[in-house]
């Protein structure tokens, strides 16, 4: 009986020790779990911070890259400036050349027209003199040769007479100074020329002075 009574306290002591060990184990497990959770949270936070820092660094690198790309080199800017100036200078020179050529052509045309206008009265006098001269007269023959030489030179430089008689009246070519009714002639037709008109190339130097029928 004494041994039985002595065994009971030993069992209770063991149970108490087991319970204490279990509690300690549970507490240790809880602490380990909390530590693991804290460690995981800290690692996750560190990873997130590192990711944010990496993203910011990448963003800054991109901005820096585009800034470098947008910002041109001074040499490139100078080349573009000189190229633009050269292009504009060439365009201005080309415009100046065209204007100069046009002005020279216009001046030459006006100068030639002015000279021809002064020569035409001489041609008119030759024609009047030959119209009244005797064709058999040697002097008239010499005048006729000079007249033909003069008209040939004028034709070579582009001076040509305007056709009038038998042509339809054209106010751009003819100057009507007389009007007549003529049943044998057509309407608005030149029937007589009082003074011959001339053109220098495509420019009218002098209009023909004519009589127009109907």
CORCOR-V430043 format. One line per field, one symbol per residue. ss: DSSP state (A for helix, B for strand, O for the rest). psi: psi as a letter, one per 30 degrees, with the letter a starting at -180 (. if undefined). A space follows every 10 residues. Layout:
ss->???
psi->???
This chain:
ss->OAAAAAAAAA AAAAAAAAAA AAAAAAAAAA AAAAAAAAAA AAAAAAAAAA AAAAAAAAAA AAAAAAAAAA OOOAAAAAAA AAAAAAAAAA AAAAAAAAAA AAAAAAAAAA AAAAAAAAAA AAAAAAAAAA AAOOOOOAAA AAAAAAAAAA AAAAAAOOBB BOOOOOOBOO OOOBBBBBBB OOOOOOOOBB BBBBBOOBBB OOBBBBOBBB BBBO
psi->eeeeefeeee eeeeeeeeee eeeeeeeeee eeeeeeeeee eeeeeeeeee eeeeeeeeee eeeeeeeeee jlkeeeeeee eeeeeeeeee eeeeeeeeee eeeeeeeeee eeeeeeefee eeeeeeeeef fflkffkeee eeeeeeeeee eeeeeeggkk lkkdkflkkj ffeljjfkkk kjffllkhkk fkkekkllkj cgkkekkkjl kkk.
